[in-house]
Amino acid sequence: MGTQADRDLALYTQWLGLAEFEVAEVVEDRALKQRRLVVVPSHRVGVCPLCHKACDQRHMHHDQCEVTDLPMASFATTLVVRVWQFYCDRCGKFFTPHYEAITAGVHVTERCLERMADMIRFSDIRNTAKFFRVAEKTLEHWYYAFLERQAQAPGAAGAGNKPVESLGIDELSLKKNTGNSAPC
């Protein structure tokens, strides 16, 4: 049935709600209201980015940098992602898999970025940065990169739309080409 510690980790895994990861260790600082979760990938294989073959030959593991996630209760939550480096026999290359839950090149989960963007729409960057305990400039960079990725995503709102060519014009004037409508 497992020990109480195993059941606690399973409960944290369930609370975390990231299907790609399992919680391996929990460190809480009640005075600072911070919680660090060491997480490991739930799948023990990786897919080679070059040949797309599943590989189970693990070379080594390392703790990726700390990643900010949504708060749990009143605790700021930081994930320490322990990832494996795999070796692909077919390509003869080492690789570390990418995980959808973690934004590439940024120390934050994708769902946390979505929540930050929602908060910024109703408030501002300064207050959102204070709430999530991140530097204001860091959040600014994350936010604008997030918006850029959203705009470039296939099926994104506005994807495939033509750029605005004129504003507030009379459609009949535009069709008649009377010169009364100014282009943007």
Buried (B, 14 or more C-beta within 10 A) or exposed (E): EEEEEEEEBEEBBEEBEBEBBBBBBBEEEEEEEBBBBBBBBEBEBBBBEEEEEEBEEEEEEEEBEEBBBBBBEEBBBBBBBBBBBBBBEEBEBBBBBEBEBBBEEBBBBBBBBEBBBEBBEEEEBEEBBEBBEBEEEBBBEBBEBBEEBBEEEEEEEEEEEEEEEEEEBEEEEBEEEEEEBEEE
